[in-house]
Amino acid sequence: MGRWCTARRGAATGRVAVVAAVLATTAALPGATALAAGLGSGSAGSAAGYDFADDAVRVAGASATAGAEPLEAGATYRSSLPRNGTLYYRLELDAASDAYVSVTAVPGADDEVTAVDGIRVSVRDADGGSCSVQSATFGAARSPRPVTARGMREIDPAAHRCQDPGTYYVGVERTRPQDSPPDDWDLEITVATEPRPRETGATKAPEAWDSASPEPLAGEPERRAGGNGFARATLVGQGVWRDDIRPGESLYYKVPVDWGRQVYATAELAGSADASGYATGALRLALHNPVRGEVDDAAKGYTGRTTTVGLAPLPPVAYSNRYATAGQVGALRFAGDYYVVVHLASQVADDFGRGPFALTLRLRLGGSAGTGPGYAGESRPKGLFEVSAQERVAAPEGGAADDDLAMKAVAVGGIGTGSLLLLGLAGWTATARRRTWNGPRS
């Protein structure tokens, strides 16, 4: 039995190495970059760090709408937010698309923050009429971490404001400036637009859905290092995943979710040898949708013993969810890449040391994949509200990649050089399987 396990681990390691070699060889082929990012492990980074998008454009917020710089749909920006005052940015919108602006604020790792401190994001029309306002705060743990709030302009025939084409303004400010740290906070801003459906469908949210929580996935976890930001989120699918996390750190995972699918997630923090003390809201788990809007979050205190936190049961992803009055349901309005974010409060270090602490993430995708609304145009960025064929191939499930993953990766990446590599992979796969079942040669 021991020889079989050793051989199987060796075969699995070989598969990972071959997949990496294939992706490196086919790096110039269409789609290869996305696959490599999905199959590789994200950077663990340093405590409280955040990795901004490489293509983010620097933009300065204005102190008044008159000097606001434009933000383009499909682009990502970097800016900074002072302690006091509101920063303004400009949007030029049509009368046929919903628009979403996401703002992630990153405080300093040593900032002292309060539970109600954070950021507020608003969208207004040219006359000052409010389209949306949302805040994101640090919460009871009072741990400095990246916080994300979103603004939006929705096209709604029943609405009286924010329906016309033209100029709109995004405002960003701190929620509690009088108690906020004095240093500027870095900002990452994304802008997206969603076209209308070709045909009119249901105009109310589904009333019935399976709200029972399934048993969390069992099995031996597979190590998968989380990323340190939305742009560096590690691609995963259904499965049991393992990483290490330090106090003050936030880990990001990207999960492709199709129309009709449900997301279930739990995070488990291992016990500490120094099990004495208590940290409020220490382990935080959150789910964000493709435009980075928060869907749901949950947090639990830590006493040094094994602690598990899970998201509430959520409905399947559906276009008509946007008509729900509950924010959690309304945020599940489109398919695409969802983000699971785990944060360990910095205060954990006070009683339990700097770690690292073992973290186990269990992800389950329920429901059945369906079709979307049939958009009348393209989203910006393109493909934002869909699960691509490459992601279906690259997102590992069950915590382990199988032999076919490498072959599928090459097939999706391109033909030609990939076809030659497939021949070599086929021979290698046969050899690996023989060694797995027959045991290693003496």
N, C-alpha and C positions, 0 to 999 in steps of 0.2 A: 504493500500500500504506500509506504514511504517513497519507494522508487517511482511509483506512478505519479504521486503528487509532485515530486521533484521534476520529473520529465514534463508534466503538464505546465508547471510554472515556467520551465525553460521554453516550452513551445509558445506560451503566451508572451514571454519577453521577446522571443524572436519575431512574433507577429508585429508587436509594437515597433521593433527596429525596422522591419521590412516596410511597414506602412510609412514610417518616417522617411526611409530612403526613397520610396516611390514618390512621396509628396515633394521631396527635395528635387528629384529628377524632373518632375513635371511642374515645377514652380512657375514656369513661363506659360503653361497652358491655361485656357480660360477656366476660371472658378477654382484654380488650385490654391490660391491664397486663402479663400474662405474655408476650404477643407483643412488646410494646415492649422489655421487658427482654432478650428473646432476640435481637432484631434489632439493638439498640444495642450499642455497644462498651463494655466495662467500663472502669473507671477504672484507669489505670496506677498511681496512688498514689505514695507515697514509699518509699525503700528501707527494707526490714524492716517496713513498715507492714502492718496487718491491719484490714480493715473488718468490724466486727461487725454482726450482724443488727440491723436497726432495731427489731424487735419483741422483742428479748431482754429478759427480766425480770431485774432485779437480785436476787441471792440470796446470802446469806452462808453459807459452809460452817461447820459446827460442829466443834469440837475433839474431840467424842465423839458416839457414836450417839444418846445421850439427847436431845441438842439439835438433831438434824438436821432441816432444813427440807425439805418435800416438793417433789418434781419431778413435774410432770404430763406424761404421754405426749402428744406432739404439740407441745410447747412448746420454746422456746429460751431459755437463761438466760445471764447474765453473772455472773462471780464473780472472785475473785482468790486466788492460791495463795502462801502465805508460803514462805520458804526451808525451814523445819523444821516437822515435824508433818504429820499426815494430816487432811484435811478430809472431813467426812461429809455426805451428802445422803440423803434418804429416798425410797423408791419404794413404792407400793401396787400390787401386781400380782395378776392373776387366775391361774387354773390352766389357761388355754386359749390364752394368747398368748406368743410369744417377745418379749422386751424387749431393746432395745439403747440403750446410753448412750454418746454420743460426747463426748470432752473434748478441746478444742484449747487448748493453752497457748501464750501469746505472750510471749516474753521481751523485754527491752529491746534496741533495736538495737545498743547499745554493750556489752551484757553479754558477759563472757568465759565461755564455756561449754566443757565437756569433751566428748569423744566419747561417754561413757557417761552423761552428764547428760541429763535429760528428765523425763517424767512416767510414773507408774504408776497405772492405773485398775483397781479391783477391785469386784466385786459380791458381797455376802454376804447370807445369809438372816438372820432374826431371832436365830438361835442361833449365829451366827458362822461357819456353814458356807460354804465358798468356792464360788461359782458360776462365776466367771471372774476371771482376772488378765491384764492386758496392759500392756506398756511401750512407749514410743516415745522414742528418744534422738536426739541431734543428729548422731551419726555422725562419721566420720573427718574431715570438713571442719571440724568445730568451729565452725560458723557459726550464730549465733543466728537462728532461724526459727520459725514456727508449727509445733508438733509435735502430732500427734493420736493418741490411744489410745482404744480402746473397751472397754466392759464389756458383758456380756450375760447374760441368764437364758433358757435354752432349755428347752422342755418336751420331755422324752424319757422314754418309758415305761420304758426300761432304767436310768435314773438313779435314785439314792437321795436326792439332795439337790436343793434349789431347785425342787421341783415343786409345792409347796403354795401356795395363795393367801395373801396377807397382806403383811407388811412386809419390805422388803429395804433394804439400805444400799449406797450407792456411796461408795467411798473414793478420794480423789485425793491423791497425794503426789509429791514429786520423787524421782527414782531415785538421785541422788547428792548429797544435801543438804550434805554436808561440803565439797564442792568447787563448789557451785552459787553463782551470784551472790546477793548479799544482798537485792536488791529483790524485791517481790512480782511475780508474773506474772499477767497478765490471762487469764481463762478464758472460753471459749464452750462451753456444754454443751447438747446436744440429747438428747431422749428420744423413742424411737419404739417402737411395738408392732406385731407382725405376727401376724394371726390364723392359725389352723390351716386346712389345706385341707378342703373339704367331703368329699372322698374320699381314702382312703389310696392313695398311689402307691409308687414305688420307694423302698426304704430303704437303698440304697447308691449311691455316686457313679458316674457313667458311667465305664467303664474305657477306652473308645476314643474319641478325638476327633482332629481334624486339628491336629497340633502343629507343622506346618511354618510357618516365618515367611515371609510373602509379601514381595515386593519393596516397599519403602516407596513411597508415592504420589509420582509425579513431577508436574511442572507448576509454573507460576508461582504463588508464594504470594499469598494475599489477606491484607491487613492486618486483624488482629482483636486489639484490645487485651485482654489478660487482666485478670481481676478480682483484687482483693486480699483474697479470703477466700471461704469456701464460699457465704456468702449473696450475694456479689457476683460469683460465677463467671460468665464469659461463655459463653453458649450457642453451641455449634458442633456440626457433624456431621462426616461423613467429608470430608476435604479437606486442603489444605496451607495453613497459617496462619502469619502473620508478625507479630512484635511486637518491641519493644526491651525489654531487661531490664538492670537495674543490679545491681552486687554487693550482696548482702544482701536482694534482692527475691525474693518468691514470687508467681507468677502462677497464677491458678485458671481452669480451663475446665470447663464442664458439658457432658457428652455423653449424650444419651438413648440407652439401650441396651435393646433388647427381649429377651424370652426367646429363646434360641437364637442370639443374636448374639455374636461374638467381637470383642474390642478389641485393636487393634495400635497402638502409639504409639512415635514416636521424636522426640527433640528435638535440634536442631542449633544450636550456638553458633558464630557467625562468628569468623574469626581477628582478631587485634589487630595494629595497626601496630607495637605495642611487644612483639614476640614474643620475650620473654626472661624466663624464670622458670617456676615451676610451682606450681599450686594444687591440693592434694589434694581429690578428690571434689567438684570445683568445680561441675559441672553435674549436678543431681539431678532425676530424673523419677519421679513416683509416680502410682499410680492408686488412687482411693478409691471404695468402693461407695455406694449410696444412703443408708446410715446412717453414712457417713463413715469406715467401717472401711478400713484400708489393705489393698489387694489385693496390690500388688507395687511395688517401687521399684528403681531402678538409678542409679548415679552414676559419673562419670568425671572424672579430673583434667584440668586445662587448662594447656597450654603456650604459649598465644597463637596456636595454629593451630586451624583449623576442627575442632570436636569434636562427635561424635554419640553419643548414648546412647539405648538402646531398652529397652522392657520385654520380659521373657521371653514366649514364646508362652503364651497363656492359653486355657483351655477355654471353650466357649460357656456363656452364663448359663443355669443350670438350677436348679430348686428342690432337686433331689437332690444337688447339689454339697455341701450342708451335711453330708452323711455322709462326706465325704472326710477323710482324716487330714492331708493337706497344707493348710496355712492359706491358701495362694493360691487353691486350688480352692474351699475352703469359703467364702471371702469372696464368690465369684461365685454367690450363692444366690438372688438376686432381680433382677428387671428394675427399671428406673427410671433416675434421673439418676446417672451415674457422674462422677467428678471427676478431671481430669488436672491435676496440680500440678507446676510447674517452679520450681526454686530455683537461684539463682546465688550461690555462697558469697561472703560478705563479704570473704574474704581475697584474692579475685581483684583487688581494688582495689590491694593492696600492690604487685603487680608490673605490672599492666596498666591501672591507672587506673580512674576511676569510670564509664567508659563514656558513654552506653549501648552495649550490645552487641546486634547483630542476632540474633534468635532465630527459628528456623523449626520449627514443630510439624507433624508429619505424622500424621494419624489415619486409620485404615482400620477399617471394620466388616465382619467376615467372617460366614459362616454365613447362616442363613435365619431370619427372624422367625417365632416360633411362639406358642403359647398358654401361659399360666401354669397353675398348679395348680388354680385355681378356689377362691379363699378363702371360708371360711364366714362371714366378717364383713369389716368395714372396718379398714384399717390406721389408725394414728394417727401422724403426720398423714395425712389422707385422700389416697389416690392416690399414696402414696410409692413403692409397688412396681409401678408401671406407667408406660408412656410415653403421655402424653396426646395427643389429636388436635392440640392447639395446638402442642405441641413437635414433632410430626412435620412440621407446616407451617413452623414458625419456625426450626428448626435448619437453617442453610444447609449444603449439601453441595457438594463439588467446589471450594470456595473462592469460589463466585460465586452470587449470587441471580439467579434467572431472572425473566422477565416475569410468570410465573404466580404468583410468590410474593406479590406485592402483592395480587392478586385473592384468593388463598387466605386471606391474612391477614384481609381484610375479611369473607370468607365465614364464617370461623371466629369472628371477633369479634362478628358479629351481623348482623341483617337490618334493613332500613329505611334509615337514613342510609348504611349500608354499600352498599346496593344502588344508591343515587344515585351514590356515589363510583365504583362499578364502571363505570358508564357513561362517566364522565370518563376513568377509567383505560384503558378499552378504546380510546378515541379516541387518547389519548396514546401507548399502546403501538404502535398502527398507525403513527403519525407517526414514533416513534423508530425502528421497524424500517426504514421507508423511508429515513430519514436514514442509518441504519447501513450499508445496502447501496448506496445511491446516492451516498454521500459528502456532505459539508456543502455547503450552497448558497454560492455566491460572491457 
